[in-house]
Amino acid sequence: MVKVVVLDVDGTLMDTNYQHTEAWARALADVGRPVPRAEVHRGIGKGSEILISDFVDDEDAAERVDELHADIYMDLQQYAQVLPGAKELIASLSGNGFQVWLVTSAKPEELEKHLEKLEAEEKLAGIVNSSDVEQAKPAPDVFELALERAGIQANEAIAVGDSVWDVEAAKVAGVRTVAVLTGGAFGAEELKEAGAIEVYEDCAALVDSGFPDWAR
């Protein structure tokens, strides 16, 4: 019996993956580590420290990249949009008695603006941020903490995400995952190979499918 639905934010609820990609690419270039944006894009969804370590091994440069990304992204965040069906998904889940939890690598100041656009604050049971745990995605820590705080077993939850990092992290925590394609970095086959039980175009298609009743 599904009691809790755990939602990723960037690329799943909010159309922000490309802004993050641009911010990371500019930050990396500024410290002399230019990386193709396509490569950066596939790292979105990992925790910041993990993503940076994929491209930078110098501690001072890594710290500078993190700072630059935060500054650049805050300028780009004004272009963030709610993805199709995201608000409806949260409202439907909350209205039908499911606990809605967010698990995200977004910084608190980023998340605040997202919640406002999603009209989500009063509809959420809780939020687990990567800063709350020892290891961010693709480690399972954020999902394990969400399960612990919700007081449920893994088989009583289902997750929704857009990247293989979401799917892999949830899978290690024992949580089934439904994926959406709105993150743009991964195709349906890659997401299924990572462990997604179903893949949908976006949250609107997920709502139309009758989710999560069919997953009970």
ChimeraX attribute file (.defattr): number of C-alpha atoms within 10 A of each C-alpha:
attribute: neighborCount
match mode: 1-to-1
recipient: residues
	/A:1	10
	/A:2	18
	/A:3	18
	/A:4	27
	/A:5	22
	/A:6	26
	/A:7	26
	/A:8	22
	/A:9	27
	/A:10	29
	/A:11	24
	/A:12	27
	/A:13	29
	/A:14	22
	/A:15	21
	/A:16	25
	/A:17	24
	/A:18	21
	/A:19	21
	/A:20	23
	/A:21	22
	/A:22	18
	/A:23	26
	/A:24	28
	/A:25	22
	/A:26	21
	/A:27	26
	/A:28	24
	/A:29	14
	/A:30	14
	/A:31	15
	/A:32	11
	/A:33	14
	/A:34	14
	/A:35	15
	/A:36	10
	/A:37	16
	/A:38	12
	/A:39	13
	/A:40	22
	/A:41	21
	/A:42	19
	/A:43	21
	/A:44	25
	/A:45	28
	/A:46	23
	/A:47	21
	/A:48	21
	/A:49	15
	/A:50	16
	/A:51	19
	/A:52	21
	/A:53	12
	/A:54	10
	/A:55	15
	/A:56	19
	/A:57	10
	/A:58	11
	/A:59	10
	/A:60	10
	/A:61	18
	/A:62	21
	/A:63	13
	/A:64	16
	/A:65	26
	/A:66	18
	/A:67	12
	/A:68	19
	/A:69	21
	/A:70	19
	/A:71	13
	/A:72	17
	/A:73	20
	/A:74	16
	/A:75	12
	/A:76	16
	/A:77	17
	/A:78	11
	/A:79	10
	/A:80	17
	/A:81	14
	/A:82	19
	/A:83	21
	/A:84	18
	/A:85	18
	/A:86	23
	/A:87	19
	/A:88	15
	/A:89	22
	/A:90	25
	/A:91	18
	/A:92	16
	/A:93	20
	/A:94	19
	/A:95	11
	/A:96	9
	/A:97	10
	/A:98	19
	/A:99	20
	/A:100	24
	/A:101	25
	/A:102	20
	/A:103	26
	/A:104	26
	/A:105	23
	/A:106	20
	/A:107	13
	/A:108	12
	/A:109	10
	/A:110	14
	/A:111	17
	/A:112	12
	/A:113	14
	/A:114	23
	/A:115	18
	/A:116	10
	/A:117	15
	/A:118	18
	/A:119	15
	/A:120	16
	/A:121	14
	/A:122	10
	/A:123	17
	/A:124	17
	/A:125	18
	/A:126	16
	/A:127	20
	/A:128	21
	/A:129	21
	/A:130	20
	/A:131	15
	/A:132	13
	/A:133	16
	/A:134	9
	/A:135	16
	/A:136	25
	/A:137	26
	/A:138	21
	/A:139	21
	/A:140	22
	/A:141	23
	/A:142	28
	/A:143	32
	/A:144	21
	/A:145	18
	/A:146	23
	/A:147	21
	/A:148	12
	/A:149	14
	/A:150	17
	/A:151	11
	/A:152	14
	/A:153	16
	/A:154	20
	/A:155	16
	/A:156	17
	/A:157	29
	/A:158	22
	/A:159	25
	/A:160	27
	/A:161	30
	/A:162	34
	/A:163	31
	/A:164	27
	/A:165	23
	/A:166	30
	/A:167	29
	/A:168	23
	/A:169	23
	/A:170	30
	/A:171	21
	/A:172	15
	/A:173	20
	/A:174	18
	/A:175	23
	/A:176	22
	/A:177	29
	/A:178	24
	/A:179	31
	/A:180	28
	/A:181	20
	/A:182	25
	/A:183	27
	/A:184	16
	/A:185	20
	/A:186	17
	/A:187	17
	/A:188	17
	/A:189	11
	/A:190	13
	/A:191	26
	/A:192	17
	/A:193	12
	/A:194	18
	/A:195	19
	/A:196	27
	/A:197	14
	/A:198	15
	/A:199	21
	/A:200	17
	/A:201	13
	/A:202	21
	/A:203	26
	/A:204	17
	/A:205	16
	/A:206	21
	/A:207	18
	/A:208	10
	/A:209	12
	/A:210	10
	/A:211	16
	/A:212	21
	/A:213	9
	/A:214	8
	/A:215	13
	/A:216	12
